[in-house]
Amino acid sequence: MKLKGFGVVALIAFGCAVAQSFGRFTYGILLPAVRNDLGISNTIAGSLLTINVAAYLFGAIVVAAATGRLKLLAVMRIGFVFSTSGLVLAAASPGALVLGVAMFLCGLGGACIWIPSPVIASDALAPERRGLAIGLIFSGGGLGIVFAGQLSGFMRSISGDSGWRTVYLIQAAIALAVALLTFFFITHNQKSAPSKGGFGGFSALTRMRGWLPITMAYSFFGFMYILVLGFLSTRLEDDSNWTSGRASLAFTVVGVAMIFGGPFIMKLVGKFGPRNCLATAFATWGLCCLLVLPGWFSPTLVLCVGFGLIFGGIPSIVTLYFVQNASLADYGPSYAAGTLAFGVAQMISPQMGGVIADLTGSFALVLVLSAVFAFGGSIAALSLPKQPKVSLAKPLMAPLVFDVSRR
């Protein structure tokens, strides 16, 4: 028996939690505990995050090549092998070196799982609900962050800083279960032949209308978000003297808001169009970065709602743009190329944040830098060609999805 419809979307949403929330964002929550338990500096801790995002970057290149030979579902299944193995190794890591290998496997698996996910999920629903499917799979990432935040706070309250390994062990067990369900209960009828996308998928990317500004916007997103999600917990604990429990609560609020971010932003896209919504989301993120600097408890929690909604919304809009404007044959390589640019930004950003924190003794400038990148993303979004509004109630996407003639 194979899953259909929303069953497929739900399982892929859990896969997004494994790929993104467990394999990538959990480290940001656990960074203070890992740093203290292993006795490493902020620079080395940031380097481990850099390894993770560098692997995601490498994964985008792998996916661009693999989707020229393999179907999207096969690439996703391979990703689950990497991600689950990485989480198991993270749980068993005795030191920073082994943890670095684990972060590499998690990053590689994250790219292999995530890039095929939007098309597989959207193809499981009727054309008029494809935008909703994309929003919902980002909700899975939000659920994963909520779970990771609460689990981290609970384990640290019981075991102290050494509890971070148990967090990864529990996540590895969940990842294994989701991987097995995906292998046995999800199918995808990909009829189109794979495309020759060129190195990294950039030949396919340049065939897409508006490829340059959307790639720039995606890159700015890579720079800006990880400076917040990767260092927010540490900023609140080190600079604002928050307890680990309060810092975990803040990260949990981000995750809860992220659950609703994708569907909420998709509704706004239907009313105001993707370009306007994307530009506004970037500008709002920058404003949140500046307002969170004082570290006041209640206002910070409110701003974390903004971070979560925007974090769930921006990649939903970017992904929808690729789904609308790339042919099915070109989708895998072109989205992988966009993710490659996004991955470069992610690779540079955490190392930059760690160095700034060590040099200044504070994470304040890290948040300011995130705001600068956010405002750059807003300018890139305004450079996009005008797109028709996307309705989640009418089958507007049907003639747009994979329509090569529109480029």
Secondary structure, DSSP 8 states (H G I E B T S, - for coil): ----THHHHHHHHHHHIIIIIIIIIHHHHHHHHHHHHHT--HHHHHHHHHHHHHHHHHHHHHHHHHTTTS-HHHHHHHHHHHHHHHHHHHHT--SHHHHHHHHHHHHHHHHHHHTTHHHHHHTTS-GGGHHHHHHHHHHHHHHHHHHHHHHHHHHHHHHGGGGHHHHHHHHHHHHHHHHHHHHHH------S------GGGHHHHHTSTTHHHHHHHHHHHHHHHHHHHTTHHHHHHHTS---HHHHHHHHHHHHHHHHHHHHHHHHHHHHH-HHHHHHHHHHHHHHHHHHTTT--HHHHHHHHHHHHHHHHHHHHHHHHHHHHHS-HHHHHHHHHHHHHHHHHHHHHHHHHHHHHHHHHSSSHHHHHHHHHHHHHHHHHHHTS-------SSSTTSTTTTT-GGG-
